Amino acid sequence: MRRFATWATYLLVIVAFIASIIVSTLVTHSGQSAFLAIISWLASDDEVEITFGPLEGSLFSKASFTRIAVADQSGEWLVVHGMSFEWQPKQLLLGTLLIKEVDIDRIDVLRAPSEPQKPASSPKSGTLPRLIPISLDRFNVSEIAINETVLGTPARFTLTGAAHFHDSDQGADAQLKLERLDAPDTA
C-alpha cells in the first residue's frame, strides 16, 4: 500500500508540473498564438477553414480578437471584426462553460457558404450529443452586414441577447433581440 501511495504521489507531482507548464505557456503571447493555431486546425477541415486574428488580453479572463474568418473553397464567406469576450475558465472544473459576455463590433456575411463536396453523413438519431452546460450571460453584435448576394438585398442588423444550454434532457433557452438598422420597421 505504501508503494502505491508513493507512485500516486509521483504521478500527482508530474501531472501538476505538466499543468503548470501548460498554464504558464498559455499566458505568453507565443503560447496563446500556438494554442489558437491548434484550435484553428481542429475547427477546420478539407472544406472549411477558420482563422483567428491576433488575440489581445488573456485566455484566462477577458480577451479580444481583431478578426475571425470562416472560408471555404471559394474564399471567405463570413468575417467577424472586433470580438471581445469574458469568461470564467475555472467554471470548467465544475463542469460548466460560463461566458459572462461577448461583444462583437461587426459581422460581415459576404455570401452563402459553398455546398459541401462530400455528402453529409446522416445523423445517427435525433438526440443531441452529451455536452457540458453552456451559459452565455450576455452578447451584443453591434452590426451584422449581410451582402446582397445572400438575401437578394443588402441588410444590416443588430443582435443582443443571452443563451443557455443546460443538458440534452432540459434543453436550452435563449433571449434574442434582432433589430434591422437599414430599414427599422421591417425587422
Salt bridges, closest charged atoms under 4 A:
ASP46 OD2 - LYS118 NZ 3.57
ASP72 OD1 - ARG111 NH2 2.49
GLU76 OE1 - ARG67 NH2 2.78
GLU101 OE2 - LYS62 NZ 2.95
GLU101 OE1 - ARG138 NH2 2.65
ASP103 OD2 - ARG138 NH2 2.84
ASP108 OD2 - HIS81 NE2 2.90
ASP108 OD1 - ARG106 NE 2.51
ASP137 OD2 - LYS100 NZ 3.40
GLU143 OE2 - ARG106 NH1 2.97
GLU143 OE2 - ARG156 NE 2.63
ASP173 OD2 - HIS166 NE2 2.73
GLU179 OE2 - LYS177 NZ 3.08
ASP182 OD1 - ARG180 NE 2.70
